[in-house]
Amino acid sequence: MEQYKLLTPGPLTTTSRVKEEMLFDRCTWDDEYKNITQKIRRQLLEIASVSPAVYTAVLMQGSGSFGVEAVLTTCIGKKDKCLIITNGAYGERMVTMAQYSGINYVAYHVPYDMIHDIGDIKMILASDEAITHIAMVHCETTTGILNPIEDIAQISKEYGKTLIVDAMSSFGGIEINVQDLSIDYLISSANKCIQGVPGFCFVVAKLEKLLNCQGNSRSLSLDLYDQWKHMDKDGKWRYTSPTHVVAAFSKALDELVDEGGVFARNKRYEKNNRLLREKLNHMGIVAYLKETFQSPIIATFLFPTEEFDFNMFYQYVKARGFVLYPGKLTDVNTFRIGTIGEIYEEDILQLCDIIKEYVRA
Ligand SMILES: *Cc1c(COP(=O)(O)O)cnc(C)c1O
């Protein structure tokens, strides 16, 4: 098989050292392995800028959606009601989860190329006192739009609500001061900006809130409280853990520290993303989002012509060493290019040369 680099928002391109960690089979009962879990949990709290006295980290088997569903179904009680803010497929997925598990919710829909209006949110909260929780997506990977958390965090605190943030595609790539913002639950996964491989997700949770969630969960496997209770003893997961993925993730965290932390990684992603948009714009391939809404994680581009065939384009680029992502919008034809993972300026320059060749031909 031809090798290629992933320009997708996770799974993404990882380093050889991260992959090499998976060449050894570890025992889930072994102290050394359990210590890896504990080390990861501590490092996650550091990245989230929270105090271990106030917050805890819980790892959960499954992809990112499992983590979101674990939080929604464990942390929103039967008498609670959640305001879900959505401007993309991942916000919509939270709505679907709420429907599946019978969570009381109200959805606030925003067009996919727009961010929320804080005045609207205040109005919704003021007019519906039953609302106890607010759930939102930080970087909506559907388009790459970056939803500001600061204003919602402020309002959430003011109104005394519990704030849930799906920071799946931003955590580790964009600095988030979870404690300052008083986010109650933040969810992300192994295969996004920490640059691990897929297989588990994690939640940074405010202890005071999580401690109140015993017996809430509508699902046994996704009971976040029970998962935490088991894991917090000594790092042993409740059910079989993805040992290879956990070891690789631990290495990925060390590499994030070596790179200079989230600040340095963010700079690299920003540079990748800006360079990509500038170069493609020169070729007549225009970004879907307004520049001020654009995250450094992934960019969505409009098809340059009516006749543009994404599949042909995809195969052409793949044969030259990179894979891209189709669009996820229903109203306009788009494709997406991720700028996260083990990707540097020279990769973006190489990709842009390939695209230029294709556009010319
Ligand atoms: C990747 C992602 C998820 C989780 O998707 P999975 O396919 O379950 O890993 C959730 N929300 C956002 C914003 C994401 O980018």
The ligand as an SDF file (V2000), in Angstrom:
LIG
                    3D

 15 15  0  0  0  0  0  0  0  0999 V2000
  -13.9890   14.1970   16.2760 C   0  0  0  0  0  0  0  0  0  0  0  0
  -15.0510   14.9420   16.9600 C   0  0  0  0  0  0  0  0  0  0  0  0
  -16.0060   14.2970   17.7800 C   0  0  0  0  0  0  0  0  0  0  0  0
  -16.0330   12.8200   18.0080 C   0  0  0  0  0  0  0  0  0  0  0  0
  -16.1280   12.0800   16.8690 O   0  0  0  0  0  0  0  0  0  0  0  0
  -15.7560   10.5360   16.9140 P   0  0  0  0  0  0  0  0  0  0  0  0
  -15.8790   10.1470   15.4800 O   0  0  0  0  0  0  0  0  0  0  0  0
  -16.7020    9.8680   17.7890 O   0  0  0  0  0  0  0  0  0  0  0  0
  -14.3490   10.4630   17.4250 O   0  0  0  0  0  0  0  0  0  0  0  0
  -16.9200   15.0750   18.4600 C   0  0  0  0  0  0  0  0  0  0  0  0
  -16.9280   16.4080   18.3310 N   0  0  0  0  0  0  0  0  0  0  0  0
  -16.0420   17.0720   17.5650 C   0  0  0  0  0  0  0  0  0  0  0  0
  -16.0960   18.5520   17.4930 C   0  0  0  0  0  0  0  0  0  0  0  0
  -15.0830   16.3550   16.8430 C   0  0  0  0  0  0  0  0  0  0  0  0
  -14.1950   17.0090   16.0810 O   0  0  0  0  0  0  0  0  0  0  0  0
  1  2  1  0
  2  3  1  0
  2 14  2  0
  3  4  1  0
  3 10  2  0
  4  5  1  0
  5  6  1  0
  6  7  2  0
  6  8  1  0
  6  9  1  0
 10 11  1  0
 11 12  2  0
 12 13  1  0
 12 14  1  0
 14 15  1  0
M  END
$$$$
